[in-house]
């Protein structure tokens, strides 16, 4: 969504709704399965490139540290399970810090996020946590709340964005791509039918980074052949329709589908079942959202997902916005007590072997 989904973890949905990646983050939560890109396939996949240690990631708010501060928060859309987890974490951490949090649900619409911004201006917020879904709408949204300091969540929010928090989109994609690439190498010696990439136009920067990471990770093990890019398939309903048509037009029993979020994967699973081709399609998704847990655990063709841990976003966002409003400098590396301008999640690969360890409430098969 980072540029998480969505700028984008992210930019996900259970039911017929979009969730960005994440995103989610997103858009967008420490080890992985891939090596630096090389022409020869790697035999083992080393840990993820999580970048330098970041003192803000998942630290949590200091009690009372935000007293006297009023912060606006635009949710991606509370119909999205991923967004609800982000929102709950922000609300919890804001309460610990003593922040006056002004919450507004963006409802997956830039026009609604603009209304939120107008409300923030009236209420005099000092800073904003912005999870607006429409990156193109961000200039007017920033202007509406007087361009106060903004931390973008999973989706770039220029020009008022002073820091970005969300998915490490390229790395999250690389983890997922390396996992299914390794499977294709070990299972078929890279002799597969097609590589199908389900992407997003709504959070294009995040989508490009995440899906580019997928390609890089996959190519650590296998070349990409017969690539079919689907540019606007980040919702379950879109995936059902688009993939239903694509499956009709694409014969073969070794179709690899990678997606910007779990929504695209869940929709594709449904489309494959309707077409009587459940055994022909193999998956790698992003987000490890709760509605996908059973598929990840029980569907033998679901090779890998990548976790984003949206429930922990607030533990990073609240301490960072407090320090920004307290006047701490913002720098690219966050050195010498400054605030990093990029606060990236930690990501880990999820599959049938570890999902019940990471998510103990995964349903039984």
Backbone torsions as a table, in degrees:
resi	resn	phi	psi	omega
1	UNK	NA	NA	NA
2	UNK	NA	-1.1	-137.6
3	UNK	-42.9	83.8	-169.6
4	UNK	-34.2	172.2	-149.5
5	UNK	-20.4	6.4	-105.7
6	UNK	-110.6	54.8	-161.1
7	UNK	77.6	NA	NA
8	UNK	NA	NA	NA
9	UNK	NA	84.1	101.9
10	UNK	138.3	155.3	39.1
11	UNK	-72.3	NA	NA
12	UNK	NA	151.3	-173.1
13	UNK	-160.4	143.0	166.2
14	UNK	-103.9	136.7	-171.9
15	UNK	92.1	-149.9	-175.0
16	UNK	-110.1	52.8	-177.9
17	UNK	-130.3	155.7	-178.2
18	UNK	-83.8	145.0	167.5
19	UNK	-135.4	123.7	-176.0
20	UNK	-85.9	152.6	173.7
21	UNK	-81.9	-178.6	-71.5
22	UNK	155.0	21.2	99.7
23	UNK	59.5	-119.4	-115.4
24	UNK	-84.3	89.3	120.6
25	UNK	-93.7	3.6	42.8
26	UNK	51.2	NA	NA
27	UNK	NA	NA	NA
28	UNK	NA	NA	NA
29	UNK	NA	NA	NA
30	UNK	NA	1.9	171.1
31	UNK	-128.4	165.2	-175.4
32	UNK	-148.7	-159.7	-175.3
33	UNK	-135.0	50.5	177.9
34	UNK	-154.9	159.6	179.9
35	UNK	-109.5	168.9	176.0
36	UNK	-56.8	147.4	-174.9
37	UNK	-59.9	135.6	176.7
38	UNK	-149.2	161.4	-178.6
39	UNK	-68.6	-36.5	-179.5
40	UNK	-87.5	140.2	178.9
41	UNK	-65.7	139.3	177.5
42	UNK	-76.9	154.3	177.8
43	UNK	-93.2	-25.0	179.9
44	UNK	-134.5	152.5	-177.5
45	UNK	-111.7	112.8	-178.5
46	UNK	-74.5	-177.4	-174.1
47	UNK	-65.8	157.4	-179.8
48	UNK	-66.6	152.7	173.8
49	UNK	-83.6	95.0	-177.0
50	UNK	-91.4	-3.3	177.3
51	UNK	79.0	-175.2	-177.5
52	UNK	-66.8	154.4	178.5
53	UNK	-58.8	138.3	-178.0
54	UNK	-119.5	118.7	-174.0
55	UNK	-68.5	-11.3	-177.8
56	UNK	-94.1	-25.8	-171.3
57	UNK	-63.4	118.4	176.0
58	UNK	61.8	23.2	-177.2
59	UNK	-76.9	-35.3	-178.4
60	UNK	88.3	154.2	-175.8
61	UNK	-77.2	146.1	170.9
62	UNK	-82.6	128.5	-178.2
63	UNK	-52.6	128.3	176.9
64	UNK	80.0	-2.4	-173.6
65	UNK	-68.5	-19.2	-178.6
66	UNK	-106.6	14.4	-178.1
67	UNK	-57.4	134.5	179.5
68	UNK	86.3	-2.1	-179.2
69	UNK	-103.2	140.8	176.9
70	UNK	-117.1	119.9	-175.2
71	UNK	-120.1	134.9	172.0
72	UNK	-92.7	145.5	176.7
73	UNK	-134.4	118.0	174.7
74	UNK	-97.6	114.2	176.9
75	UNK	-76.6	147.7	173.7
76	UNK	-54.2	-48.4	-177.3
77	UNK	163.5	118.4	-172.5
78	UNK	-74.3	-0.9	170.8
79	UNK	-80.8	-5.1	-179.1
80	UNK	-100.8	119.7	-178.8
81	UNK	-54.8	-40.4	178.4
82	UNK	-58.9	-45.1	-178.7
83	UNK	-65.1	-36.9	178.8
84	UNK	-61.8	-40.9	178.5
85	UNK	-64.6	-41.1	176.6
86	UNK	-61.2	-47.5	-177.6
87	UNK	-61.4	-45.1	-178.9
88	UNK	-61.0	-40.4	179.4
89	UNK	-66.6	-39.5	178.0
90	UNK	-65.1	-45.6	-179.4
91	UNK	-61.2	-42.0	-179.7
92	UNK	-63.1	-45.7	-177.9
93	UNK	-71.8	-34.4	176.2
94	UNK	-63.2	-39.9	178.7
95	UNK	-64.6	-41.6	177.9
96	UNK	-60.9	-42.4	-176.8
97	UNK	-76.7	-15.4	-177.7
98	UNK	81.1	21.4	179.2
99	UNK	-77.0	144.6	168.7
100	UNK	-85.5	99.7	-175.2
101	UNK	-94.4	123.7	176.1
102	UNK	-100.7	105.4	-175.5
103	UNK	-92.2	140.5	174.5
104	UNK	-146.3	130.2	-178.3
105	UNK	-85.8	117.2	179.4
106	UNK	-74.1	-15.6	173.0
107	UNK	54.4	31.5	176.6
108	UNK	62.5	25.9	-178.8
109	UNK	-135.5	127.8	176.5
110	UNK	-61.2	-33.7	179.7
111	UNK	-64.9	-37.4	178.4
112	UNK	-72.9	-39.4	176.3
113	UNK	-60.1	-35.4	176.7
114	UNK	-64.1	-40.5	176.2
115	UNK	-62.3	-39.2	176.0
116	UNK	-59.1	-45.8	-178.4
117	UNK	-61.3	-39.5	178.5
118	UNK	-64.6	-37.8	176.0
119	UNK	-64.1	-40.7	-179.4
120	UNK	-60.6	-39.9	-179.8
121	UNK	-62.8	-42.5	179.7
122	UNK	-63.6	-37.7	-175.6
123	UNK	-86.9	-4.3	173.2
124	UNK	71.8	42.5	177.6
125	UNK	-67.8	148.6	-178.4
126	UNK	-94.9	-21.2	179.0
127	UNK	-156.6	165.5	-176.7
128	UNK	-137.2	139.2	165.9
129	UNK	-102.0	115.0	-166.1
130	UNK	-117.0	112.9	177.9
131	UNK	-113.3	30.8	177.7
132	UNK	-55.5	133.4	-172.8
133	UNK	-77.1	-26.5	-173.6
134	UNK	-102.5	99.2	-177.2
135	UNK	-56.0	-37.5	-177.9
136	UNK	-65.5	-22.9	-178.6
137	UNK	-85.5	-6.5	-171.2
138	UNK	-62.3	-35.9	179.1
139	UNK	-59.1	-42.7	-179.9
140	UNK	-71.3	-33.2	178.4
141	UNK	-68.4	-45.7	177.0
142	UNK	-57.5	-45.6	-178.6
143	UNK	-61.8	-37.4	-176.6
144	UNK	-65.2	-32.1	176.7
145	UNK	-105.1	28.7	170.7
146	UNK	65.1	26.2	174.1
147	UNK	53.5	36.1	175.5
148	UNK	-65.9	159.6	-177.4
149	UNK	-53.2	132.3	-171.9
150	UNK	-130.3	132.9	166.7
151	UNK	-102.0	118.0	177.3
152	UNK	-78.2	140.6	179.4
153	UNK	-110.9	110.7	173.0
154	UNK	65.6	-17.8	-178.1
155	UNK	-134.7	129.9	-177.7
156	UNK	-59.3	137.2	-178.4
157	UNK	-129.4	58.2	175.9
158	UNK	-72.2	150.8	9.0
159	UNK	-99.1	1.5	-174.6
160	UNK	-89.8	-4.6	179.4
161	UNK	-65.3	123.2	173.9
162	UNK	-105.2	-16.6	176.7
163	UNK	-152.9	156.7	179.4
164	UNK	-122.9	132.1	176.5
165	UNK	-126.2	128.1	177.8
166	UNK	164.8	-152.7	-174.9
167	UNK	-69.5	146.0	166.3
168	UNK	-84.0	83.4	-164.6
169	UNK	-58.1	-48.0	-178.4
170	UNK	-63.1	-43.6	-178.4
171	UNK	-68.1	-39.7	177.5
172	UNK	-61.7	-42.3	176.5
173	UNK	-64.0	-41.4	-179.5
174	UNK	-61.6	-39.7	178.3
175	UNK	-60.4	-48.3	180.0
176	UNK	-65.8	-39.5	179.6
177	UNK	-67.3	-39.9	179.3
178	UNK	-65.0	-37.1	-178.5
179	UNK	-64.3	-46.7	-177.9
180	UNK	-79.3	-26.0	173.8
181	UNK	-65.8	-41.6	177.4
182	UNK	-62.3	-41.5	177.2
183	UNK	-60.9	-45.9	-178.9
184	UNK	-63.4	-36.3	178.6
185	UNK	-68.2	-48.2	-174.8
186	UNK	-74.6	-29.4	-174.9
187	UNK	-91.0	-40.4	-173.6
188	UNK	-123.9	5.1	-173.0
189	UNK	51.7	40.8	176.8
190	UNK	68.3	14.8	177.9
191	UNK	-93.1	83.7	-178.3
192	UNK	-122.3	172.2	-170.9
193	UNK	-85.9	-50.3	-175.4
194	UNK	-158.0	154.7	176.1
195	UNK	-113.7	113.2	-174.5
196	UNK	-112.5	122.9	-174.8
197	UNK	-113.4	116.2	-179.4
198	UNK	-96.5	114.3	-168.0
199	UNK	-121.3	-174.8	-177.1
200	UNK	-130.6	138.1	172.1
201	UNK	-95.8	-23.3	-177.4
202	UNK	-68.1	-34.3	178.7
203	UNK	-126.3	68.9	-167.6
204	UNK	-64.1	-40.3	-178.0
205	UNK	-61.2	-45.7	179.4
206	UNK	-66.3	-41.4	-179.9
207	UNK	-61.3	-45.8	-179.6
208	UNK	-60.9	-41.6	-179.6
209	UNK	-67.2	-45.8	-175.7
210	UNK	-67.7	-45.9	-176.5
211	UNK	-75.9	-27.4	170.6
212	UNK	-65.3	-38.2	174.8
213	UNK	-62.1	-39.8	176.1
214	UNK	-55.8	-47.5	-178.1
215	UNK	-63.0	-43.3	-179.7
216	UNK	-62.6	-43.3	179.6
217	UNK	-65.6	-42.9	-179.9
218	UNK	-62.3	-41.1	-176.9
219	UNK	-71.7	-8.3	171.4
220	UNK	-66.3	-19.6	-177.2
221	UNK	-120.9	-38.6	-175.1
222	UNK	-141.8	152.3	171.1
223	UNK	-73.1	156.3	175.1
224	UNK	-89.7	124.7	179.5
225	UNK	-126.3	150.8	176.4
226	UNK	47.6	52.3	-177.6
227	UNK	-73.6	134.8	177.9
228	UNK	-126.9	103.5	-179.0
229	UNK	-89.2	125.9	175.8
230	UNK	-109.2	105.5	-165.0
231	UNK	-77.8	-14.8	-174.3
232	UNK	-137.7	60.7	-175.8
233	UNK	-130.7	66.7	179.3
234	UNK	-115.9	18.6	176.1
235	UNK	-130.6	151.6	-178.5
236	UNK	-60.2	-44.8	-177.5
237	UNK	-65.4	-39.4	177.6
238	UNK	-64.0	-40.3	-179.5
239	UNK	-64.8	-39.6	179.0
240	UNK	-59.0	-47.5	-178.5
241	UNK	-71.1	-50.8	-176.4
242	UNK	-63.6	-45.7	-177.5
243	UNK	-73.6	-28.7	173.7
244	UNK	-58.8	-45.6	178.6
245	UNK	-67.6	-41.8	-177.5
246	UNK	-67.1	-38.5	177.9
247	UNK	-63.8	-37.0	177.0
248	UNK	-61.7	-35.6	-176.0
249	UNK	-91.1	-4.7	-173.6
250	UNK	-124.8	98.7	176.3
251	UNK	-74.3	172.7	178.1
252	UNK	113.0	158.5	-175.4
253	UNK	-119.8	19.1	177.0
254	UNK	-135.9	62.9	-179.8
255	UNK	-92.0	124.3	178.7
256	UNK	-99.5	123.4	178.5
257	UNK	-117.7	123.1	174.4
258	UNK	-118.0	146.3	-172.4
259	UNK	-141.9	152.8	180.0
260	UNK	-68.4	-21.9	178.9
261	UNK	-153.9	176.0	-178.8
262	UNK	-71.5	-24.4	-179.8
263	UNK	-58.1	-44.9	178.9
264	UNK	-62.0	-39.0	179.5
265	UNK	-67.8	-46.5	-178.0
266	UNK	-62.7	-40.5	176.3
267	UNK	-63.3	-39.6	179.2
268	UNK	-67.1	-39.2	176.2
269	UNK	-58.7	-42.2	177.3
270	UNK	-64.5	-43.1	179.4
271	UNK	-64.0	-40.5	179.0
272	UNK	-65.1	-39.6	178.1
273	UNK	-64.1	-43.2	179.6
274	UNK	-62.3	-36.9	-179.7
275	UNK	-81.1	-1.7	-176.8
276	UNK	69.6	30.4	-175.4
277	UNK	-127.6	32.3	-178.2
278	UNK	-57.7	-32.8	-178.4
279	UNK	-79.9	-6.8	-174.5
280	UNK	-92.8	-13.2	-169.6
281	UNK	-117.2	136.5	-178.4
282	UNK	-123.6	141.3	-164.0
283	UNK	-124.2	148.6	164.9
284	UNK	-140.8	123.0	-176.0
285	UNK	-119.5	-176.9	-177.5
286	UNK	-132.7	135.8	173.9
287	UNK	115.2	-35.7	-176.7
288	UNK	50.8	42.1	-179.9
289	UNK	-64.8	153.4	-174.4
290	UNK	-56.3	-37.3	-178.1
291	UNK	-68.2	-11.4	178.3
292	UNK	-102.0	-5.5	-173.4
293	UNK	-56.0	-45.3	-176.3
294	UNK	-65.4	-39.4	178.0
295	UNK	-63.5	-44.4	-179.8
296	UNK	-60.6	-40.9	-176.7
297	UNK	-75.7	-34.2	-165.5
298	UNK	-115.7	-21.6	-178.8
299	UNK	-84.9	114.2	-175.8
300	UNK	-63.9	-17.5	179.9
301	UNK	-91.5	-4.9	175.9
302	UNK	-87.3	100.2	-169.2
303	UNK	-80.4	-41.7	-176.8
304	UNK	-164.1	151.7	168.4
305	UNK	-129.8	179.3	179.3
306	UNK	-134.3	128.2	-176.1
307	UNK	-84.7	145.4	-179.8
308	UNK	-119.5	-20.4	178.3
309	UNK	53.4	60.2	-178.6
310	UNK	-62.3	-24.0	179.7
311	UNK	-63.5	-17.3	-178.9
312	UNK	-99.2	-1.0	-177.2
313	UNK	-55.9	-42.1	-177.4
314	UNK	-60.4	-30.5	-179.3
315	UNK	-67.2	-20.7	175.1
316	UNK	-95.6	-45.3	-172.3
317	UNK	-65.9	-45.0	-174.3
318	UNK	-66.8	-49.2	176.2
319	UNK	-59.1	-36.5	-177.5
320	UNK	-69.4	-45.1	-179.0
321	UNK	-67.3	-33.9	176.4
322	UNK	-61.9	-46.9	-178.8
323	UNK	-66.2	-36.3	177.6
324	UNK	-63.2	-44.1	179.7
325	UNK	-70.8	-22.6	175.8
326	UNK	-81.7	0.6	173.5
327	UNK	96.2	8.2	177.4
328	UNK	-65.4	141.7	178.3
329	UNK	-67.9	153.9	178.8
330	UNK	-114.0	125.0	-177.4
331	UNK	-133.7	162.0	180.0
332	UNK	-61.9	-33.1	-174.1
333	UNK	-107.6	-5.4	179.3
334	UNK	65.5	25.8	-177.4
335	UNK	-79.3	156.9	172.1
336	UNK	57.4	41.7	174.8
337	UNK	79.6	9.1	177.5
338	UNK	-86.4	171.3	178.9
339	UNK	-97.2	125.9	177.9
340	UNK	-64.1	142.6	177.7
341	UNK	-79.6	-6.8	176.7
342	UNK	-134.3	119.0	-177.5
343	UNK	-115.0	92.0	-172.8
344	UNK	-92.7	142.6	174.6
345	UNK	-63.7	159.0	162.5
346	UNK	-92.1	141.9	-178.7
347	UNK	-125.6	146.7	173.3
348	UNK	-133.3	149.3	176.9
349	UNK	-73.1	142.3	178.8
350	UNK	-123.4	134.5	176.2
351	UNK	-149.4	-174.6	-176.0
352	UNK	-62.4	-23.1	-176.1
353	UNK	-81.2	-26.5	-176.6
354	UNK	-120.8	-3.7	-172.7
355	UNK	-62.6	-36.3	-178.2
356	UNK	-75.9	-18.8	172.3
357	UNK	-75.3	-43.6	-179.1
358	UNK	-76.3	-41.5	-178.7
359	UNK	-124.9	85.9	-174.3
360	UNK	-61.5	-19.4	-178.6
361	UNK	-88.2	12.5	176.0
362	UNK	-58.1	130.4	-178.7
363	UNK	-62.6	154.5	174.9
364	UNK	-69.0	153.1	178.0
365	UNK	-74.2	NA	NA
